Amino acid sequence: MITKSNFKDLLKTLGFTTEGNTFQKSIGDAELKVDFGKKEIIYPEDQGLKVHERQTCNFLQNENFVVFECVHRLLNKGYKPEHLELEKPYRIGHSASGGRFDILVKDHQENPLLIIECKTAGEQFEDAWEGTREDGGQLFSYVHQEADTKYLCLYASSFINNELDYEYKLIPHFDNKQILAEDTTLMSFEKANKAEQRFAVWRDTYNLESTEVGIFEDSIQPYLIGKNNYTLAEYTKPIETADKGSRHLEFQKILRQHNIARREQAFEVLVNLFLCKLVDEEENRDNLKFYWNGPAFDNYFDFVDRLQNLYHRGMRKFLNEEISYISREKIDEAFWPVKNDRNATKKQIQEYFTELKFFSNSAFSFLDTHNKDLFDRNTAVLSEVVQMWQGVRLKTDGQNQFLGDMFEVFLDDGIKQSEGQFFTPIPICKFIVSSLPLAQKIDANPEPLKVIDYACGSGHFLNEYAYQIKQIDENDKINRKIDLNDYYANITGIEKEDRLAKVAKVAAYMHGQEQIKILDADALASHSEISPKSFDVLVANPPFAVERFLKTLSEADKNEYKLIQATGENSNSDTIECFFLERIHHLMAPGGVIGVIVPRSILSNIDKVFTSTREILLQFFDIVSIAELGSGTFGKTGTNTVVLFLRRKAKTPEPSEHYRNRVEDFFEGDGQVQYQDKNLIEAYCNHIDVSYEEYIKLFAQTHLEPLSNLLEYDIFKDYRQDFDQSTEIKNLKKSKRFKEKTGIEQSAELEQRLIKYLHRIEKDKLYYFILAHEQTGKVLIVTAPNTNKERKQFLGYEWSSAKGREGIKYEGGETVNDIITPLFDPKDPDNNAKINTAIKRNFIGETTDSLSEHCQYAKLTDMLILDRVVFDKIIILNPQQNTDIETRWPLVKLGDEIETIETGNRPKGGVENISSGAWSLGGEHIHPTNGRVDLSTPKYVSLDFYDGSTRGILQENDILLCKDGALTGKIALLRNELNNEKAMVNEHVFLLRCESQLKQYYIFNFLFSENGQNLLKQNITGSAQGGLNSTNLKEIKIPFPETQIQQKIVDECKAVDHETDEARQTITAAKQQIEEKLQTVVSASSEIKKLGDITDIKSGGTPSRKNNVYWENGLIPWLRSEVCKETHISENIDYECITEEGLNNSSAKWLTSNTTLIALVGATKGKTAFLTFEATTNQNIAGIKSLSKNILDIYIFYCLKSLYKRIIQDLSQYDMLNLTEIKNIRIPVPPLNIQQQLAAEVEQLETEITEAQAVIDKATERKNAILTQYL
């Protein structure tokens, strides 16, 4: 805004000179002056400029400065002072007061040319424009007084940071004869008799059309307002990151206003328009066609024809596709033989051509357009959308972060993320690409790297890779001589969805990476442009869980996949993620590096196709790192995902084939084992804790007697038990053929079958152990945190669905370049403190000493589960928990000790609408930390359903174990919470029940312990979300002490439970007493006052994240609203710090100790905290400090804490509280002695609560200690 305080600086910027208190500037013969002594604005009236009234010639209104700046701009442009009139008055009727034009501009013949209404920038300008669009506002009341005026203009200017900026809206006020001729029912300006009618013409005939250029631009001559010829340099500006949200909201607003419900189609039109704009920017720099020129110079047919032409050229240029296009000129040229023939036939045929060309659905159809009316409606929408983008420049040579963020928002809203495809957030793209050793790959390859994303979607990965290659080139210190064009040309994206393929190509051009090749194809099928085993880098987020995907592949393509043997050729399998992983084997060159996102279940699902997929990974790839991302990574799914960082094995011949042959040799009795590969077998024996000498007796063995010692090892005992209990052996023993044999013959057959069984299972284990053992280097495991808050900090972002703030929100600032995350540093891809650098170093064989808390190294052999009978090649991410539990007691399988392991179910249609009956308990009813059943969210099944169920019926002391979802592994013991009411578990919970109550209590306490929880987590397998299955659950081995020890463990754990029960009762009673004391004081207080009258209330602020000086090495505590948790807060909490510069250059303010904080927005809105140290806060907290010695700060805190529910209820209509609302909160104010007594009593009760809570918090730790002591 221009104000009295910065007006002088503005004049200096405009080139005014000073003489005393007067600023002056000559423009031609005209002289503008400002007398600061008299606070007078002086116009060149001596040169003919007319000032009818003098209300704009003073400093009383900021709007006057805008008028002055606009006059300066007009004179500077070349308009003559004698053609300018200020404050020309007009009247309505005989006695009305009328109004004044701010500026009237006349042409050389003294006819009215332009009326300008000036407003201050920002809200006043926006409100005025909104009013103009609603009812015509001031402009249309003015123009009716000067009906011959050709143009109306709403103008604003501002002066911020010594930079002058201006904007305006230009409305043509004359008729377009062609539009009126095409529809004779339309109203015209010429026939309008009232201001309201003129507005109606603009609204109904010309669809509220306006432009933002046409007066002041360099190519516009004075008096020649408006033009058809727009240039890229003058009329467009690079798009900014800050535009992301506003553009999306504007697009949504347009769709709502025109009732466009088909969002996917609308997004597709938007992409097509981007394609047109890119062609225009590249081919028509000096005469842009991607413009709606306004009703004065344009019409819908010509406008759409230009877009069709651009789209035709864009599809050919960018996507190598030919689409039909016939220009209007071509149609007219076809009639050249009858050019002078005026007969009706020619006219009728031309109308037919027009209908065929324009009145049918096209690449620009927001609506069906099968007649003139629908065409006009659709083009009205189209013109508004084009105006959104016509003034910006999409193509850039650098990485404009707006593009990625914009697509994130628009894709999320406009493309239905179905068929298992979820767009990869920009931060995850950056993390993955920056984790790959690209510089080292470049140095090792004489040719440009061949790179592929075989499920490229909108192209995020490809754009990020190209950007990082450019960064390597720009920061090159060893003269690599990278030719970026060659590198970009070697980038390939494949996308089956044709709309997304188009988006990816558009994105490449927008980033200045037009050489990138995008193939609209099925990545699982062979393609002439995709050579096998040729790619050096692969980055991708392939789809998952797509049903019937195999049906789209040819028989020849299916036969290329080994996984077909697991699914069958005609399967309806939805395991597309597995086939995409095998496809990597087809594509990658030896030594190629990979970063690919897959569901976590790839590592643990025991279905045959998943097991076969893991076999492929172990055979052909080094697993360099596995990074767990956790839920919340993608906006539309809670699926747990991991990033596999792989390297294609480079040895020839394939190590997988070599070691398969060696293992076969071992078991066939190859004598060379004594001197060749002995170390591998010894390593395996050490790993499974079996004697090498005993183990090698298994090789080429045909009798059991030499294996007697080997069969005494636990794992071999398990083999023997599994063999004996197998269906095959049981059926064999029942068979007539077997029974007819002698006892010796039967024993001999069983012996040979057992040896064959042992050979088969041990061949498999030894083979994959050797492959894992021979991998160079350890695996770097990255584990995501468990809580939502910690996951947000880990990822560096979260998803918002709040209206007006939809999309991704970064930790640390507005753009991904401000993001704060342990995963990567957007400003330094080689930051040694970040996880991506540790992964990159692991690729090249270098370890990182100071790893992030989220990381650990592990041998791949330790990540395989080799101590079970069934070997599914499950890859675990917690290998340190795969070691035997240190115990002096035998390990027993849960399945041998628990008599009942079952789940329940729910009726078809769910239980949401059932309000009574029998309890239906699911994972949400298992408390995540205390081992108890939580009935705060009741759910029921009908009594009829309960009575008809045979599984999952609950009894007191049953164990409830969550089997899948976010709470997998969490456990509770059903005590007396149900008060003998009927209840059952649903399909997401295991019911565990033992015949012995002692055993039941012991197993619960062990599984609830840290060791027990680790064992459960280690056995998570199954679906994309991960879960426990009964087979694995039964196989889990736990220490099983003698009965006397079990009793001691149970008794001591019950004693801990008793103490925690008493602590909970203490907390409940103390909170009730606090509430009662507060209510007593409140109800007895006769004096009620507004907070604003008795306290000082102020909010804080956030220093700009873009300026590191405000944050780096800061020492001033800076708090966020999440600290407001209805308690005292001290300096030992986690908080950020700002610097003095940050404090002085933001709205942050010091708050003293004993200040009450109240959260203004977010999950803690309305909640309070009591500050016990000096600190500052962000803008989402208000600090409340008493102004009177007779009102205690601690009383204010307790009072507001007790009023929380009322505050939230009274202010529930507000998304965010403001200081005015806080100031209007009324609280009782009792005498000081009452406040002091209340504070003392409440503080004593809160001390009791704190002590009781400490007992509860230590309960789990104490139970772990009990188990450790006895086990």
Order of alpha helices (4+ residues) and beta strands (2+ residues): alpha-beta-beta-beta-beta-beta-alpha-beta-beta-beta-alpha-alpha-beta-beta-alpha-alpha-alpha-beta-alpha-alpha-alpha-alpha-alpha-alpha-beta-alpha-alpha-alpha-beta-alpha-alpha-beta-alpha-beta-beta-alpha-alpha-alpha-beta-alpha-beta-beta-alpha-alpha-alpha-alpha-alpha-alpha-alpha-beta-alpha-beta-beta-alpha-beta-beta-alpha-beta-beta-beta-alpha-beta-beta-beta-beta-alpha-alpha-alpha-beta-alpha-beta-alpha-beta-beta-beta-beta-alpha-beta-beta-beta-beta-alpha-alpha-alpha-beta-alpha-alpha
